[in-house]
């Protein structure tokens, strides 16, 4: 490929570094931009009322005509969940493998966007020419089938994005990681490697998913009553093993939880799940069957408040109750930040008399990670032999640790770029350096609103949630310049009115005095009146209660 002298290659992340989730990576050469993945993440605790978070794609919308497409590595939410929102602003083709596109199509259908979006099916042998950038793919192992890594050949050299991966030598579905292809890419020369850092802090190798099957079968065999298995809906290998274990222990399976039902339907239609005839039963039939003949496959391994397992634990599920003696397997580790929710669910289940298998000690058998541990990360580095290395997909400490691993296998410290979202690395003439920052950040989605809740609204919500609100309503006479009615003080979430009459009477006096004083001085600008009322009242309430409620003065003139 010919190369113009002044053109450069840019590589950066709009999400997925310094955080777990909302993965989105950008490779740009001259006027061609290729985007890898478009994920979402779940809100942090201080994002009150927010449903999900997606990347800020201002840079991509400003350069819309240069974006050649979005390439997807696999079908997990943190890689495809942002698409329905992002494709509204960025009408570009989406490339993915069969299962990945199957899951994407279900999302787009729900958002009424199926007809507007160009979807292009690829497999590990596809080659795409996207302007000056050529994309090829290689098979990887992960906790969902059809996952691929991506090699992007640019005039400056090859940038490789591993996607999420582990090296499972005995994969459940027989999809082996293509070590030959990876070594081939490495031999041709890799300019920069972007690699999954999720388990960079974990020594050794990640266990094979196949080992889980034997454990599940053992638990099913010993269980005297029903077995409930909670796992990620998208972990199709795990679902397959639950079905296999149920078959060999003569149990029937029912699937509950909307996302689980969706994935099982799509995966079995596309041939990624092998479910024997008559194996699946409706949730209504569970109570009519012998307790030792049933397996319930459910969402809720993260203790999400509205998930099926959490509702069963609280006895609020419409169709299924947990009975004393049931066995519940939580076959997943908590995502950082979810430990409290999972703990709460486990407590509730124990209260109902269930036998619960969960947590690091007991889960080792019934859960393995979908991400490679340190030895596998080193293997990827050794196969690719990159000149430059950018660890991705992980919180900052994981990226740092991955950088240390890269040094241990011979990558120079100055050739390792640990970046935050929006930090660019630019390569010109084979030399990489840090470039300018591009706009990046979080777009918050609350109900149907995309990005309309920002820092100010969150700050207000935080204030309301901590100290409540006081509304002061006053009517002033325009002619007379005096108070006609009020002030009326309404308190919500600040103090209990019936027990704080004295405090509110005094507050009332302060508002009256402040307004009278201002009007005597001929101050009649609303903004000024409101500010003075707020300040005087705020000072008084803080002295009396050490709380700072939100104060909303409402002044009317007649």
Residue pairs with C-beta under 8 A, 6 or more apart in sequence:
1 132
1 153
1 154
1 155
2 155
3 155
3 156
4 30
7 29
7 30
7 155
7 428
8 29
8 156
8 426
8 427
8 428
9 27
9 28
9 29
9 154
9 155
9 156
9 157
9 159
9 191
9 426
9 427
9 428
10 26
10 27
10 28
10 29
10 424
10 425
10 426
10 435
11 25
11 26
11 27
11 28
11 159
11 192
11 194
11 390
11 424
11 425
11 426
11 427
12 25
12 26
12 419
12 421
12 422
12 423
12 424
12 425
12 438
13 23
13 24
13 25
13 26
13 392
13 419
13 421
13 422
13 423
13 440
14 24
14 25
14 26
14 55
14 56
14 57
14 59
14 60
14 421
14 422
14 438
14 440
15 21
15 22
15 23
15 24
15 39
15 41
15 54
15 55
15 421
15 440
16 22
16 23
16 24
16 25
16 37
16 39
16 78
16 392
16 393
16 421
17 391
17 392
17 393
17 394
17 396
17 399
17 419
17 420
17 421
18 395
18 396
18 399
18 420
18 421
19 41
19 395
19 421
20 41
20 78
20 198
20 335
20 336
20 393
20 394
20 395
21 39
21 40
21 41
21 42
21 53
21 78
22 39
22 40
22 41
22 53
22 54
22 55
22 78
22 82
22 442
23 37
23 38
23 39
23 78
23 79
23 392
23 393
24 35
24 36
24 37
24 38
24 39
24 55
24 57
24 82
25 35
25 36
25 37
25 161
25 194
25 392
26 33
26 34
26 35
26 36
26 59
26 60
27 33
27 34
27 36
27 133
27 152
27 154
27 159
28 34
28 66
29 131
29 132
29 133
29 154
29 155
29 156
30 131
30 132
31 66
31 131
32 66
32 68
32 130
32 131
32 132
32 133
33 60
33 63
33 66
33 67
33 68
34 67
34 68
34 69
34 71
34 130
34 133
34 135
34 152
35 60
35 67
35 69
35 70
35 71
35 92
36 70
36 71
36 72
36 73
36 150
36 161
37 70
37 71
37 72
37 73
37 79
37 80
38 54
38 55
38 70
38 72
38 79
38 80
38 81
38 82
38 83
38 86
39 54
39 55
39 76
39 77
39 78
39 79
39 80
39 81
39 82
40 52
40 53
40 54
40 77
40 78
40 81
40 82
41 52
41 53
41 78
42 52
42 53
42 335
43 50
43 51
43 52
43 53
43 444
44 337
45 337
46 458
46 462
47 53
47 444
47 458
48 458
48 461
48 462
48 465
49 446
49 453
49 461
50 444
50 445
50 446
50 453
50 458
51 445
51 446
51 447
52 81
52 445
53 442
53 443
53 444
53 445
54 81
54 82
54 85
54 86
54 442
54 443
54 445
54 450
55 82
55 86
55 421
55 440
55 441
55 442
55 443
56 439
56 440
56 441
56 442
56 443
57 86
57 89
57 90
57 443
58 439
59 438
59 439
59 440
60 67
60 90
61 89
61 90
64 90
64 92
67 90
67 92
68 92
68 93
68 130
68 131
68 133
69 92
69 93
69 94
69 95
69 120
69 128
69 130
70 83
70 86
70 90
70 92
70 93
70 94
70 95
71 95
71 96
71 128
71 135
71 150
72 79
72 80
72 94
72 95
72 96
72 97
72 100
72 101
72 104
73 79
73 100
73 147
73 148
73 149
73 150
73 161
73 163
73 164
74 97
74 100
74 142
74 144
74 146
74 147
74 148
74 163
74 164
75 96
75 99
75 100
75 102
75 103
75 104
75 144
75 146
75 234
76 144
76 164
76 234
77 234
79 164
80 96
80 100
80 103
80 104
80 107
81 107
83 94
83 104
83 107
83 108
84 107
84 108
84 110
84 111
84 113
85 443
85 445
85 450
87 94
87 108
87 113
87 116
87 117
88 113
88 450
91 116
91 117
92 118
93 118
93 119
93 120
94 101
94 104
94 117
94 118
94 119
94 120
95 120
95 122
95 128
95 135
96 104
96 119
96 120
96 121
96 122
97 121
97 122
97 123
97 124
97 146
97 147
97 148
98 121
98 123
98 146
98 270
99 144
99 145
99 146
99 236
99 266
99 267
99 270
99 272
100 146
101 119
101 121
102 266
102 267
102 269
102 270
103 234
103 263
103 266
104 119
105 114
105 119
106 262
106 266
108 114
108 117
122 128
122 137
122 148
123 137
124 137
124 138
124 139
124 148
124 178
124 181
125 137
126 135
126 136
126 137
127 134
127 135
127 136
128 134
128 135
128 136
132 154
132 155
133 152
133 153
133 154
134 152
134 153
135 150
135 151
135 152
135 153
136 150
136 151
136 153
136 185
137 148
137 149
137 150
137 151
138 148
138 149
138 151
138 178
138 181
138 182
138 185
139 147
139 148
139 175
139 176
139 177
139 178
139 181
140 147
140 148
140 149
140 162
140 163
140 164
140 165
140 177
140 178
141 147
141 165
141 166
141 167
141 168
141 171
141 175
141 176
141 177
142 163
142 164
142 165
142 166
142 370
142 371
143 209
143 232
143 234
143 235
143 237
143 238
143 369
143 370
144 234
144 235
144 236
144 237
144 370
145 173
145 175
145 236
145 237
145 267
145 272
146 175
146 272
147 163
147 164
147 165
148 163
149 160
149 161
149 162
149 163
149 165
149 182
150 160
150 161
150 163
151 158
151 159
151 160
151 185
151 190
152 158
152 159
152 160
152 161
154 191
156 191
156 427
156 428
156 430
157 189
157 190
157 191
157 192
157 387
157 427
157 430
158 185
158 188
158 189
158 190
158 191
158 192
159 190
159 191
159 192
159 193
159 194
160 185
160 190
160 192
160 193
160 194
160 384
160 386
161 194
161 392
162 193
162 194
162 195
162 196
162 380
163 196
164 196
164 198
164 370
164 371
164 393
165 177
165 196
165 371
165 372
165 376
165 380
166 206
166 369
166 370
166 371
166 372
166 373
166 376
167 177
167 179
167 205
167 372
167 376
167 379
168 177
168 206
168 208
168 209
168 210
169 176
169 208
170 208
170 210
171 208
171 209
171 210
171 237
172 209
172 210
172 213
172 237
172 240
172 241
173 237
173 240
173 272
179 383
182 380
182 383
182 384
183 383
185 383
185 384
186 383
186 384
186 385
189 385
189 387
190 384
190 385
190 386
190 387
191 386
191 387
191 388
191 427
191 430
191 432
192 386
192 387
192 388
192 389
192 390
192 425
192 427
192 432
193 380
193 381
193 384
193 386
193 388
193 389
193 390
194 390
194 391
194 392
195 377
195 380
195 381
195 384
195 389
195 390
195 391
195 392
195 393
195 402
196 371
196 372
196 377
196 392
196 393
196 394
197 377
197 391
197 392
197 393
197 394
197 398
197 399
197 401
197 402
198 369
198 371
198 393
198 394
198 398
199 206
199 369
199 371
199 372
199 373
199 374
199 377
199 398
200 374
200 377
200 391
200 394
200 398
200 399
200 401
200 402
200 405
201 397
201 398
201 401
202 369
202 373
202 374
203 373
203 374
203 375
204 373
204 374
204 375
205 372
205 373
205 375
205 376
206 368
206 369
206 370
206 371
206 372
206 373
206 376
207 364
207 368
207 369
208 368
209 237
209 238
209 241
209 368
209 370
211 365
211 368
212 238
212 241
212 331
212 365
212 366
212 367
212 368
213 241
213 244
213 245
215 365
215 366
216 229
216 241
216 242
216 245
216 329
216 331
216 366
217 244
217 245
217 248
217 249
219 227
219 327
219 329
219 357
219 366
220 227
220 245
220 246
220 249
220 251
220 295
221 249
223 292
223 327
223 355
224 291
224 292
224 325
225 291
225 292
225 323
225 325
225 326
225 327
226 286
226 291
226 292
226 294
226 295
226 296
226 323
226 326
226 327
227 251
227 294
227 295
227 296
227 326
227 327
227 328
227 329
228 295
228 296
228 298
228 309
228 312
228 322
228 326
228 327
228 328
228 329
228 354
229 242
229 295
229 296
229 297
229 298
229 329
229 331
230 298
230 299
230 300
230 301
230 308
230 309
230 328
230 329
230 330
230 331
230 332
231 238
231 239
231 242
231 297
231 301
231 331
231 332
231 367
232 238
232 301
232 332
233 257
233 259
233 260
233 262
233 263
233 299
234 259
234 263
235 332
235 370
236 263
236 267
236 272
236 273
238 331
239 260
239 263
239 264
239 267
239 273
239 297
240 273
240 274
242 253
242 295
242 297
243 253
243 273
243 274
243 275
243 276
243 279
245 295
246 252
246 253
246 279
246 295
247 276
247 279
250 293
251 292
251 293
251 294
251 295
252 278
252 279
252 280
252 281
252 285
252 289
252 293
252 294
252 295
253 279
253 280
253 281
253 294
253 295
253 296
253 297
254 280
254 281
254 282
254 283
254 285
254 286
254 294
254 295
254 296
254 297
254 320
255 261
255 264
255 280
255 297
255 298
256 283
256 296
256 297
256 298
256 299
256 308
256 317
256 319
256 320
257 298
257 299
257 300
257 307
257 308
257 309
258 299
259 299
260 297
260 298
260 299
260 308
264 273
264 275
264 297
267 273
268 274
268 275
281 289
281 294
283 296
283 319
283 320
284 319
286 294
286 296
286 319
286 320
287 320
291 323
291 325
291 326
296 320
298 307
298 308
298 309
298 312
299 307
299 308
299 309
300 307
300 308
300 309
300 310
300 311
300 312
300 345
301 309
301 330
301 331
301 332
301 342
302 332
302 334
302 335
302 338
302 341
302 342
303 309
303 310
303 334
303 338
303 340
303 341
303 342
303 343
303 344
303 345
304 310
304 341
305 341
308 317
308 320
309 328
309 330
309 345
310 341
310 345
310 348
311 317
312 320
312 321
312 322
313 322
313 345
313 348
313 349
313 352
314 348
315 321
315 322
315 352
322 328
322 349
322 352
322 353
322 354
323 352
323 353
323 354
324 352
324 353
324 354
325 353
325 354
325 355
326 352
326 353
326 354
326 355
327 354
327 355
327 356
327 357
328 349
328 354
328 355
328 356
328 357
328 358
329 356
329 357
329 358
329 366
330 342
330 345
330 346
330 356
330 357
330 358
330 359
330 363
331 363
331 366
331 367
332 363
332 367
333 360
333 363
333 367
333 369
334 341
334 342
336 395
342 358
346 356
346 358
346 359
349 356
350 356
357 363
357 366
372 379
372 380
374 405
377 402
377 405
378 405
378 408
378 409
381 389
381 405
381 406
381 409
381 411
382 409
386 411
387 415
387 430
387 432
388 415
388 416
388 417
388 425
388 427
388 432
389 403
389 406
389 411
389 415
389 416
389 417
390 416
390 417
390 418
390 419
390 425
391 398
391 399
391 402
391 403
391 406
391 416
391 418
392 399
394 402
396 418
399 418
400 418
403 416
403 418
406 416
407 413
407 416
415 432
417 423
417 425
417 432
417 434
419 425
421 440
421 441
422 437
422 438
422 439
422 440
422 441
423 434
423 437
424 434
424 435
424 436
424 437
424 438
425 432
425 433
425 434
425 435
426 432
426 433
426 434
426 435
443 450
443 451
444 451
444 453
444 454
444 458
445 451
446 452
446 453
460 550
463 548
463 549
463 550
464 493
464 550
465 493
467 493
467 494
467 547
467 548
467 549
467 550
468 491
468 492
468 493
468 494
468 495
468 547
468 549
468 550
469 491
469 492
469 493
469 494
469 549
469 550
469 551
469 552
470 489
470 490
470 491
470 494
470 507
470 537
470 541
470 549
470 550
470 551
470 552
471 489
471 490
471 492
471 552
471 554
472 486
472 487
472 488
472 489
472 511
472 533
472 537
472 551
472 552
472 553
472 554
473 486
473 487
473 488
473 489
473 490
473 554
473 556
474 483
474 485
474 486
474 487
474 488
474 511
474 515
474 553
474 554
474 555
474 556
475 483
475 484
475 485
475 486
475 555
475 556
475 557
475 558
476 482
476 483
476 484
476 515
476 519
476 555
476 556
476 557
476 558
477 483
477 484
477 557
477 558
478 557
478 558
481 519
481 522
481 524
482 516
482 519
483 512
483 515
483 516
484 558
487 508
487 511
487 512
487 515
489 504
489 507
489 508
489 511
491 497
491 500
491 504
491 549
493 549
494 547
494 549
495 503
495 504
495 545
497 504
503 541
503 544
503 545
506 540
506 544
507 537
507 540
507 541
510 536
510 537
510 540
511 533
511 536
511 537
511 553
514 532
514 533
514 536
514 537
515 529
515 533
518 524
518 528
518 529
518 532
523 529
523 532
526 555
529 553
529 555
530 553
530 555
533 551
533 553
534 551
534 553
537 551
538 548
538 551
541 547
541 548
541 549
541 551
542 548
